[in-house]
Amino acid sequence: MASTPHEIENDNPETALRKTLASLDAQRTAIQEEADAIIAELTTPPREGVEPMGLDTPLVDQEGYPRGDIDVYRARSQRNRFRVLKTDHKELEGKVEALLVRLANLKNSNPTETKAGSDEIARRRAPKPKPKYDAVTGKWVVMNWDGSVAGIKDGDKLNFHDLSENRGTQQQTSQSSVPSNPSERSASSVAATSRPPPPREVRRPFARVDGVAVDSPASSAGMKVGDLVTRFGPLHVDNHDRLRALAKLVPEVANERGTIRLLVLRRTGGNDNNGDNNYSDERQWKSLELMLRPMPFPGRGLLGCHIVPCS
């Protein structure tokens, strides 16, 4: 239960400062949770085959007209709200730092407590690590100044650097399955499956590149029309969910400024496709490893290619 102004006035200066700090920290947590929700909405495709609204991608098509496949008004409103939250969060951090300095000055008579206050200020000012995917809750989380977790319930009881700590065996097992590679870590929320990935690379394709835009990330990665995709980051023929998992993976990796490892099959020697689907025949098909980095470019989307299911 929050303290009333009258109760705070009757407290000694140190207690009053601590209560004010607790109130500001609660506000900061609420702002962070709202910002996380906005990020999730803007980076998640509204439906299959539609590019997400994005945090800063253009809201107009190539001809300069507003995009007809998304709610442009909603996108602008959420982007503006996100900017306001960032400003409010920065102001709160400034207030918290000022109060921590005052609190440290009150403890000058106790060297141990003074050092603790200085350490707290240093931790609050230190650069925060990048958000981390929590496989147990299926959410992205960030670290609080004290090393606990923001963005999920009971995050104050968890260690950001070891999300399995203080969790049950089943939760620890889920956490240990999160890949360390950024692109695969991003995709673990969208490519969860009851079966583990195959122990070796699968040459059976599940998607075909149907178009590649000029000067796009796909073009820079070396993708070509007709390439058959056998691996897209952690996704393969058994877990791509009718390509929906690809649509969720791409914006997550783009937000991390990460790279997706692709394995594609490309017909060798310019041979025409005569119905031979023996993809293990290296005389007909060669396997290529490509590194694709999703990012905004003058065209639409984050890749600049059109991928369709491969029958």
Backbone hydrogen bonds, N-H to C=O, Kabsch-Sander energy under -0.5 kcal/mol:
donor,donor_aa,acceptor,acceptor_aa,energy
8,I,4,T,-2.0
9,E,5,P,-2.2
10,N,6,H,-1.5
11,D,7,E,-0.7
11,D,8,I,-0.8
16,A,12,N,-2.6
17,L,13,P,-2.3
18,R,14,E,-2.3
19,K,15,T,-2.3
20,T,16,A,-2.2
21,L,17,L,-2.6
22,A,18,R,-2.2
23,S,19,K,-2.1
24,L,20,T,-2.5
25,D,21,L,-2.4
26,A,22,A,-1.9
27,Q,23,S,-1.9
28,R,24,L,-2.5
29,T,25,D,-2.2
30,A,26,A,-2.1
31,I,27,Q,-2.4
32,Q,28,R,-2.4
33,E,29,T,-2.4
34,E,30,A,-2.1
35,A,31,I,-2.5
36,D,32,Q,-2.4
37,A,33,E,-1.9
38,I,34,E,-2.0
39,I,35,A,-2.4
40,A,36,D,-2.3
41,E,37,A,-2.0
42,L,38,I,-2.6
43,T,39,I,-1.7
44,T,40,A,-0.6
44,T,41,E,-0.6
50,V,47,R,-1.9
54,G,42,L,-3.8
61,D,65,Y,-3.2
64,G,61,D,-1.8
67,R,59,L,-2.6
72,V,70,I,-1.2
75,A,71,D,-2.3
76,R,72,V,-2.5
77,S,73,Y,-2.4
78,Q,74,R,-2.6
79,R,75,A,-2.3
80,N,76,R,-2.4
81,R,77,S,-2.4
82,F,78,Q,-2.2
83,R,79,R,-1.9
84,V,80,N,-2.1
85,L,81,R,-2.4
86,K,82,F,-2.0
87,T,83,R,-1.9
88,D,84,V,-2.7
89,H,85,L,-2.7
90,K,86,K,-1.9
91,E,87,T,-2.2
92,L,88,D,-2.4
93,E,89,H,-2.2
94,G,90,K,-1.8
95,K,91,E,-2.1
96,V,92,L,-2.7
97,E,93,E,-2.3
98,A,94,G,-2.0
99,L,95,K,-2.3
100,L,96,V,-2.3
101,V,97,E,-1.8
102,R,98,A,-1.9
103,L,99,L,-2.7
104,A,100,L,-2.3
105,N,101,V,-2.0
106,L,102,R,-1.5
107,K,103,L,-0.7
107,K,104,A,-0.8
108,N,105,N,-1.1
110,N,107,K,-2.5
114,T,110,N,-2.3
115,K,111,P,-2.3
116,A,112,T,-1.8
117,G,113,E,-2.3
118,S,114,T,-2.2
119,D,115,K,-2.6
120,E,116,A,-2.1
121,I,117,G,-2.1
122,A,118,S,-2.4
123,R,119,D,-2.4
124,R,120,E,-2.2
125,R,121,I,-1.9
126,A,122,A,-1.3
132,K,141,V,-2.6
134,D,139,K,-3.0
135,A,133,Y,-0.7
138,G,134,D,-2.1
139,K,134,D,-1.0
141,V,132,K,-2.9
142,V,150,A,-1.7
144,N,148,S,-2.4
147,G,144,N,-1.8
149,V,155,G,-2.5
150,A,142,V,-3.2
155,G,152,I,-1.5
157,K,154,D,-1.6
158,L,155,G,-1.5
159,N,162,D,-0.7
160,F,147,G,-2.8
160,F,158,L,-0.6
162,D,159,N,-1.2
165,E,162,D,-1.8
167,R,164,S,-1.5
172,Q,168,G,-2.5
173,T,169,T,-2.2
174,S,170,Q,-1.8
175,Q,171,Q,-2.5
176,S,172,Q,-2.5
177,S,173,T,-0.7
177,S,174,S,-0.7
178,V,175,Q,-1.8
185,R,181,N,-3.0
186,S,182,P,-2.3
187,A,183,S,-1.5
188,S,184,E,-0.8
188,S,185,R,-0.6
189,S,186,S,-0.7
190,V,187,A,-1.1
191,A,187,A,-1.9
206,F,229,V,-2.6
207,A,229,V,-1.1
208,R,308,V,-3.1
209,V,227,D,-2.7
210,D,208,R,-0.7
210,D,306,H,-3.7
211,G,306,H,-1.0
213,A,304,G,-3.6
216,S,213,A,-0.9
218,A,303,L,-2.6
220,S,216,S,-2.5
221,A,217,P,-1.7
222,G,218,A,-0.6
222,G,219,S,-1.1
223,M,218,A,-2.2
226,G,209,V,-2.9
227,D,224,K,-2.1
228,L,265,L,-2.5
229,V,207,A,-3.0
229,V,227,D,-0.5
230,T,228,L,-0.5
230,T,263,L,-2.9
231,R,263,L,-1.7
232,F,235,L,-2.4
233,G,261,R,-3.2
235,L,232,F,-1.9
239,N,236,H,-1.4
240,H,236,H,-0.8
244,R,241,D,-1.9
245,A,240,H,-1.9
247,A,243,L,-1.4
248,K,244,R,-1.3
249,L,245,A,-2.1
250,V,246,L,-2.3
252,E,248,K,-1.0
253,V,249,L,-2.3
254,A,250,V,-2.3
255,N,251,P,-2.2
256,E,252,E,-1.3
257,R,253,V,-0.5
257,R,254,A,-0.9
258,G,253,V,-2.9
260,I,292,L,-3.7
262,L,260,I,-0.5
262,L,290,L,-3.4
263,L,231,R,-2.2
264,V,288,L,-2.4
265,L,228,L,-3.0
266,R,286,K,-2.4
268,T,284,Q,-2.3
270,G,267,R,-0.5
271,N,268,T,-1.9
274,N,272,D,-1.0
277,N,275,G,-0.8
279,Y,277,N,-1.8
281,D,278,N,-1.9
282,E,280,S,-1.1
284,Q,281,D,-1.5
285,W,281,D,-2.4
286,K,266,R,-2.4
288,L,264,V,-2.8
290,L,262,L,-2.5
290,L,288,L,-0.5
292,L,260,I,-3.1
292,L,290,L,-0.6
293,R,291,M,-0.5
295,M,302,L,-2.2
297,F,301,G,-0.6
306,H,211,G,-2.6
307,I,305,C,-0.6
308,V,208,R,-2.6
310,C,206,F,-1.9
311,S,309,P,-0.6
